Amino acid sequence: MYNTTQDLDIRPKVIAATSDNTSNNGALIPILHKHLLKNYDDEVDKEFLNVRTVMKFQGAKSHIYCLAHALNLIAQDILQELKSGTMKQAHDNEDDVEQAGLVAKL
């Protein structure tokens, strides 16, 4: 990712990184921030002024988890709790109320 920002010449312009919630993305953000700090400052120094360009990327503060991915995980959990299955499974088990989820028993 760092090389891509370098190739596109956007390193100081990066504001945030959006990702799903896999663990390697959690590790990626601090590493990217560390590499960017080699060439840029991440906060304004009012006393001594900044020698290097100030970047907008703030590491973990700038990490945005993908809302669509989070909603998908929530929907999957809800469907699993309701014991939802495929349309074929529903037709195969339509007479077996004990196999149905709580909503079907109501």
GIMO-V929538 format. One record per residue. N is the residue number from 1. RES is the residue in three letters. D_LAST is the distance of its C-alpha to the last C-alpha in Angstrom with 2 decimals. Layout:
# GIMO-V929538
n=N res=RES d_last=D_LAST
n=N res=RES d_last=D_LAST
This chain:
# GIMO-V929538
n=1 res=MET d_last=50.87
n=2 res=TYR d_last=53.98
n=3 res=ASN d_last=56.20
n=4 res=THR d_last=54.26
n=5 res=THR d_last=54.70
n=6 res=GLN d_last=58.35
n=7 res=ASP d_last=58.81
n=8 res=LEU d_last=57.33
n=9 res=ASP d_last=59.36
n=10 res=ILE d_last=56.39
n=11 res=ARG d_last=56.37
n=12 res=PRO d_last=57.10
n=13 res=LYS d_last=54.79
n=14 res=VAL d_last=51.59
n=15 res=ILE d_last=49.19
n=16 res=ALA d_last=45.99
n=17 res=ALA d_last=44.37
n=18 res=THR d_last=40.83
n=19 res=SER d_last=39.04
n=20 res=ASP d_last=35.82
n=21 res=ASN d_last=35.19
n=22 res=THR d_last=36.90
n=23 res=SER d_last=39.28
n=24 res=ASN d_last=42.41
n=25 res=ASN d_last=41.91
n=26 res=GLY d_last=41.92
n=27 res=ALA d_last=45.27
n=28 res=LEU d_last=46.59
n=29 res=ILE d_last=46.59
n=30 res=PRO d_last=48.96
n=31 res=ILE d_last=51.21
n=32 res=LEU d_last=51.46
n=33 res=HIS d_last=52.21
n=34 res=LYS d_last=54.87
n=35 res=HIS d_last=56.56
n=36 res=LEU d_last=56.58
n=37 res=LEU d_last=58.11
n=38 res=LYS d_last=61.13
n=39 res=ASN d_last=62.19
n=40 res=TYR d_last=60.45
n=41 res=ASP d_last=59.72
n=42 res=ASP d_last=56.22
n=43 res=GLU d_last=57.31
n=44 res=VAL d_last=60.21
n=45 res=ASP d_last=63.03
n=46 res=LYS d_last=64.55
n=47 res=GLU d_last=67.37
n=48 res=PHE d_last=68.81
n=49 res=LEU d_last=67.21
n=50 res=ASN d_last=65.62
n=51 res=VAL d_last=67.86
n=52 res=ARG d_last=65.06
n=53 res=THR d_last=62.68
n=54 res=VAL d_last=59.52
n=55 res=MET d_last=56.34
n=56 res=LYS d_last=53.01
n=57 res=PHE d_last=50.90
n=58 res=GLN d_last=49.95
n=59 res=GLY d_last=48.41
n=60 res=ALA d_last=45.04
n=61 res=LYS d_last=44.90
n=62 res=SER d_last=45.13
n=63 res=HIS d_last=42.40
n=64 res=ILE d_last=39.43
n=65 res=TYR d_last=36.32
n=66 res=CYS d_last=34.97
n=67 res=LEU d_last=32.03
n=68 res=ALA d_last=30.83
n=69 res=HIS d_last=30.81
n=70 res=ALA d_last=28.97
n=71 res=LEU d_last=26.25
n=72 res=ASN d_last=25.99
n=73 res=LEU d_last=25.57
n=74 res=ILE d_last=22.83
n=75 res=ALA d_last=20.94
n=76 res=GLN d_last=21.47
n=77 res=ASP d_last=20.15
n=78 res=ILE d_last=16.90
n=79 res=LEU d_last=16.49
n=80 res=GLN d_last=17.48
n=81 res=GLU d_last=15.02
n=82 res=LEU d_last=12.13
n=83 res=LYS d_last=14.06
n=84 res=SER d_last=14.95
n=85 res=GLY d_last=17.85
n=86 res=THR d_last=20.26
n=87 res=MET d_last=19.86
n=88 res=LYS d_last=21.65
n=89 res=GLN d_last=19.36
n=90 res=ALA d_last=16.34
n=91 res=HIS d_last=18.42
n=92 res=ASP d_last=19.65
n=93 res=ASN d_last=16.32
n=94 res=GLU d_last=14.36
n=95 res=ASP d_last=14.65
n=96 res=ASP d_last=13.90
n=97 res=VAL d_last=10.23
n=98 res=GLU d_last=11.79
n=99 res=GLN d_last=13.30
n=100 res=ALA d_last=10.30
n=101 res=GLY d_last=9.33
n=102 res=LEU d_last=6.73
n=103 res=VAL d_last=5.49
n=104 res=ALA d_last=5.52
n=105 res=LYS d_last=3.81
n=106 res=LEU d_last=0.00
